[in-house]
Amino acid sequence: MADGAAESRGLEGVVPFRFECHRCGHCCTGSSGQVWVEEDEVEGLAAALGCSVEAFAGTYLRGVVDPADGRSRLSLRERSGGDAGGACVLLEGAEHCRVYAARPRHCAEFPFWPSVLADRDAFERARATCPGIAVEVSKEARTAAFAALERLYEEVDGVTGASGAVCRTSGVCCRFEEAGHELYATALEADYAAAHQPAAPQPEAPGRCPYHVAGRCTAREGRALGCRTYFCDPATTTTLQEAHERFLARLRGIERECGYPAAYGRFSALLAARGVGGGGGTGESDA
């Protein structure tokens, strides 16, 4: 979790929030922009890459006029190539920052930038990018959304039962690295799961759900939509995939109707942001 000082900064923003970095790389990609690098940071960045200051500056930096005050400043370049999509030049693949330990303060401070803390529109743009931003949810919104989600889950379980799908409790579907997939969920689902099962051990493997223990799910009551509609039986795959999309659309409708902050990300990372999985959290509701 974020440290106490950072946590306090988020809670004092125009939209109160908590933050846990998922290392997803979303903030390092997307639309073009500036990643400001201060003069006193260049040497550390060069050292992190094992090159000279001159070589680093020539390869990775560019001079840019800051539109806020007209100053000439240094900014990281963007990665070249047709599929770069505005990605930072120091991003390797989709998620790995090559200089994470020495990254610029501009990166390390996100999302606690003054604009994000003070401006609602800037906050919403940041939240749309970053699944690690967890908005404080009112008790009323939480109660209404949880009740609607429980009704939806009852329908989902009815559909999967009628499909003839049978869970063989092999646990393979929860060992994502073996199954070749990842479990994504909404923040509402992560809040619901964390509220029902706030305690869980450290995940048995990187990126794995912390509720998967010794081959079994320890939180079936609060398991996410993706868990409920995934079965190993290939005969039901198409039917349940179609059902999943229908129910996901309705789940997003619950968010809108209840005023529940929308977010979507890896289930294990969303749980970690809520302190589930050895993080020492309380399981209280955030999104």
C-alpha positions, 0 to 999 in steps of 0.5 A, a space after each residue: 500500500 501507499 505510505 501514510 503520507 501519500 495515503 493522506 494526500 489522496 484522501 485530502 484531494 478534491 475526490 478522496 482516494 487511496 492508491 496502490 501501484 499495480 505496475 500495469 504500465 498504463 500511465 506510461 502509455 497512451 496519448 502523447 505528453 511530457 514526462 518531466 526530468 529535472 537536471 539533478 535526476 539525469 545522472 541517476 537515470 544514466 547510471 540505472 541504464 549503465 551509460 554516460 550522462 551524455 549518451 542518456 541525454 542524447 538518446 532519451 531526452 528532448 528539450 520542451 517548452 513547459 506550457 505552464 510557465 514558458 520554461 525550457 525543460 527536459 522531457 523523456 522521449 516517446 518510444 518510436 514505431 508504429 505501435 508505440 502509442 505514445 509509450 515512454 521510451 524507457 518502457 520495455 514491453 507493456 509493463 516494465 520500466 527499465 529505470 523504475 528505482 531511479 524513475 523521475 519524480 514526475 513519475 514517482 509522484 503520480 497520481 499525487 500531482 497537484 492537478 489531480 488532487 485539485 481538479 475533478 476533471 484531471 482526477 477523472 482522467 487519471 482514474 480512467 488511466 490508472 486502476 490503482 486509484 481507489 475512490 472512497 465509496 459512500 456507505 449508501 452507494 456500497 450497500 445498494 451496489 452490493 445488494 444489486 451485485 448479489 442479485 446479479 450473481 444469483 442469476 449468473 449462477 442460475 445460468 451456469 447451472 442450466 448450461 450443464 457446466 460442471 466444476 471439477 475443482 481441479 484449480 487449474 482455472 485459478 492458476 493463471 500461468 497454467 490456464 493461459 489467461 488472466 482474471 479481470 474484474 470491476 472494482 465493485 467486485 473486488 470491494 465485494 470480495 474483500 468485504 466478504 473475505 478480507 483476509 488471505 495469504 500471500 498469493 502462491 505465485 506472482 499475479 495469482 488470486 490470493 484466495 486460491 489456496 492449496 488448489 481450492 478457492 477459499 472465497 467462493 461466495 465473493 468470487 468475481 463474475 469471471 470466476 463464475 462463468 469460466 469452466 474447463 468444459 469446452 462444450 460450454 465455453 461459447 455459451 458462457 462467454 456470451 453470458 459473461 459479456 451480457 452480465 458484465 454489461 449489466 454489472 456496469 449498469 449497476 455502477 451507473 445506477 448506484 453511483 459507484 465509481 467504475 474501475 476495471 483491472 486484474 482481480 489480484 491487483 485490485 485485491 492487493 490495493 485493498 490489502 487482501 493477500 498479505 497486505 494487511 488491509 481492512 477489507 473496507 470498500 474502495 473502488 
